[in-house]
Amino acid sequence: MPAIELGGFRVTLVREDVYWWDGGAMFGVVPKTLWGAKLPSDELNRVPLGFNSYIIETGEHTILLETGGGDKLDARRRERMKLPAQAVSLSETIAAAGIDPERIDIVINSHLHWDHCGWNTVLRHGVLRPTFPRATYYTRRGEWEHAHRRHPRDSVAYIDANYDPVVEAGCMRLVDADAEVSPGVWMRPAPGHTPDMMVITAASAGRTFCFLTDLCPTAAHVTPTWVPAFDLDPIQSIDSKLQWLGAAACGEWICGFAHDPEIDFARILEHDGKFEVARIA
């Protein structure tokens, strides 16, 4: 798996799998003639997306950002997304990247949609348990509360089995504000996709990695107005994008995308108020 050195930190991409999702849903009101040039679709209008997690090794902690799609989808949904019938556990994928999954002691969920926290839990002997039992899990309290409101607009995106067992086990901390989960590693709000979604930054020796999560699910989404149909507040999404992409460009940050199927790390460049991606790996 690709990795970068970031001061005293090491950041590794772990891509659980690639799935296929409706392109119109991923780009909202943007015409296909525009987005199709950047992310071509198949005969069913589906585009490839990655289940991208990142691991930050700080020397003191091994921090996992997101836990992917998990194993709780039924056969019909897996077939619809061109996923294999049997899910390969994220722990196995992490081990294949040369990192011992038993070392993970912090897990951060930027938000609680099923494709970002699916491997928070695993079914063992008929009981759902935390996949990473040594870890303290983090997410925003407002996100967890929103998941339980079951609003018709986005209730399908939440699967309680991915997070409630972790909360009930006392392993998940629900934060109410900006949170530094480890020296230099911060969760900060980037609302729009959901009201309480967070971006994660990791800074060491003057260099910064930023996980943009679903603020920019792929590199094709760096145009601020290219907002997925899933976003609950598209105007807020645009404002959050302008804030965070501007900071990334100004600070020369290295960024990671939640769902890009090919780009592992990139820089954000800004010219005359427009953003573009400079691929690193």
Long-range contacts (C-beta under 8 A, 24 or more apart in sequence): 1-96, 1-97, 1-98, 2-264, 2-265, 2-281, 4-209, 4-254, 4-265, 4-280, 4-281, 6-202, 6-204, 6-205, 6-207, 6-208, 6-209, 6-254, 7-203, 7-204, 7-205, 7-206, 7-207, 8-58, 8-59, 8-204, 8-205, 9-56, 9-57, 9-58, 9-59, 9-184, 9-202, 9-204, 9-209, 10-56, 10-57, 11-54, 11-55, 11-56, 11-57, 11-202, 11-209, 11-254, 11-256, 11-265, 12-54, 12-55, 12-57, 12-97, 12-99, 13-52, 13-53, 13-54, 13-256, 13-264, 13-265, 14-52, 14-53, 14-54, 14-55, 14-90, 14-93, 14-94, 14-97, 14-99, 15-50, 15-51, 15-52, 15-53, 15-93, 15-261, 16-50, 16-51, 16-52, 16-53, 16-68, 16-69, 16-88, 16-90, 16-93, 16-119, 17-50, 17-51, 17-68, 17-69, 17-83, 17-84, 17-87, 17-88, 18-48, 18-49, 18-50, 18-51, 18-261, 19-48, 19-49, 19-51, 19-69, 19-81, 19-82, 19-83, 20-44, 20-46, 20-47, 20-48, 20-49, 20-81, 20-82, 21-46, 21-47, 21-49, 21-81, 22-46, 22-47, 23-47, 24-229, 25-228, 25-229, 25-230, 26-217, 26-218, 26-228, 26-229, 27-220, 27-221, 27-226, 27-228, 27-229, 28-226, 28-227, 28-228, 28-229, 28-231, 28-234, 29-227, 29-229, 30-225, 30-226, 35-220, 35-226, 38-219, 38-220, 39-218, 39-220, 46-81, 46-82, 48-261, 49-217, 49-218, 49-259, 49-260, 49-261, 50-258, 50-259, 50-260, 50-261, 50-262, 51-115, 51-118, 51-259, 52-256, 52-257, 52-258, 52-259, 52-260, 53-90, 54-209, 54-211, 54-256, 55-94, 55-97, 55-99, 55-104, 56-185, 56-202, 56-209, 57-99, 58-182, 58-183, 58-184, 58-185, 58-202, 58-204, 60-182, 60-183, 61-105, 61-106, 61-182, 61-185, 62-99, 62-103, 62-104, 62-105, 62-106, 63-104, 63-105, 63-106, 63-107, 63-108, 63-181, 63-182, 63-185, 63-202, 64-94, 64-104, 64-106, 64-107, 64-108, 64-132, 64-135, 65-108, 65-110, 65-200, 65-211, 65-256, 66-108, 66-109, 66-110, 66-116, 66-117, 66-211, 66-213, 66-258, 67-107, 67-109, 67-116, 67-117, 67-118, 67-119, 67-120, 67-131, 68-115, 68-116, 68-118, 68-119, 69-114, 69-115, 69-118, 69-119, 70-114, 70-117, 70-118, 70-119, 70-120, 70-121, 70-159, 70-162, 71-118, 71-119, 71-122, 71-123, 72-114, 72-118, 72-159, 72-161, 72-162, 73-114, 89-119, 89-122, 89-131, 90-119, 90-131, 91-119, 91-131, 91-132, 101-132, 102-134, 103-134, 104-132, 104-134, 104-135, 105-132, 105-134, 105-135, 105-136, 106-135, 106-136, 106-137, 106-138, 106-181, 106-182, 106-185, 107-132, 107-135, 107-136, 107-137, 107-138, 108-137, 108-138, 108-139, 108-181, 108-187, 108-198, 108-200, 109-137, 109-138, 109-139, 109-143, 109-163, 110-139, 110-187, 110-197, 110-198, 110-199, 110-200, 110-211, 110-213, 110-214, 110-258, 111-139, 111-140, 111-143, 111-193, 111-194, 111-196, 111-197, 111-198, 111-213, 111-214, 112-139, 112-143, 112-144, 112-147, 112-158, 112-162, 112-163, 113-157, 113-158, 113-194, 113-214, 114-157, 114-158, 114-159, 114-162, 115-259, 116-213, 116-214, 116-258, 117-162, 117-163, 118-159, 118-162, 120-162, 120-163, 120-166, 121-161, 121-162, 121-163, 121-165, 121-166, 128-161, 128-165, 129-165, 129-169, 130-165, 130-166, 130-169, 130-171, 133-171, 135-171, 136-171, 136-172, 136-173, 136-181, 137-166, 137-171, 137-172, 137-173, 138-172, 138-173, 138-175, 138-179, 138-181, 138-187, 139-163, 139-172, 139-174, 139-175, 139-198, 140-174, 140-175, 140-176, 140-187, 140-189, 140-196, 140-197, 140-198, 141-174, 141-175, 141-176, 141-196, 142-176, 142-195, 142-196, 143-194, 143-195, 143-196, 143-197, 144-174, 146-194, 146-195, 146-196, 153-232, 154-194, 154-230, 154-232, 157-230, 190-215, 190-240, 190-243, 190-244, 191-233, 191-236, 191-237, 191-240, 192-227, 192-231, 192-232, 192-233, 192-234, 192-235, 192-236, 192-237, 192-238, 192-239, 192-240, 192-241, 193-228, 193-230, 193-231, 193-232, 193-237, 194-232, 195-232, 195-233, 199-244, 201-253, 207-254, 208-251, 208-253, 208-254, 209-253, 209-254, 209-255, 209-256, 210-244, 210-247, 210-248, 210-253, 210-254, 210-255, 210-256, 211-255, 211-256, 211-258, 212-244, 212-248, 212-255, 212-256, 212-257, 212-258, 213-258, 214-258, 214-259, 215-240, 215-241, 215-244, 216-241, 216-245, 216-255, 216-257, 217-257, 217-258, 217-259, 217-260, 218-257, 218-259, 218-260, 218-261, 218-263, 219-257, 219-260, 219-263, 219-266, 219-277, 219-279, 220-260, 221-257, 222-268, 222-275, 222-276, 222-277, 223-274, 223-275, 224-275, 245-270, 245-275, 246-270, 249-275, 254-280
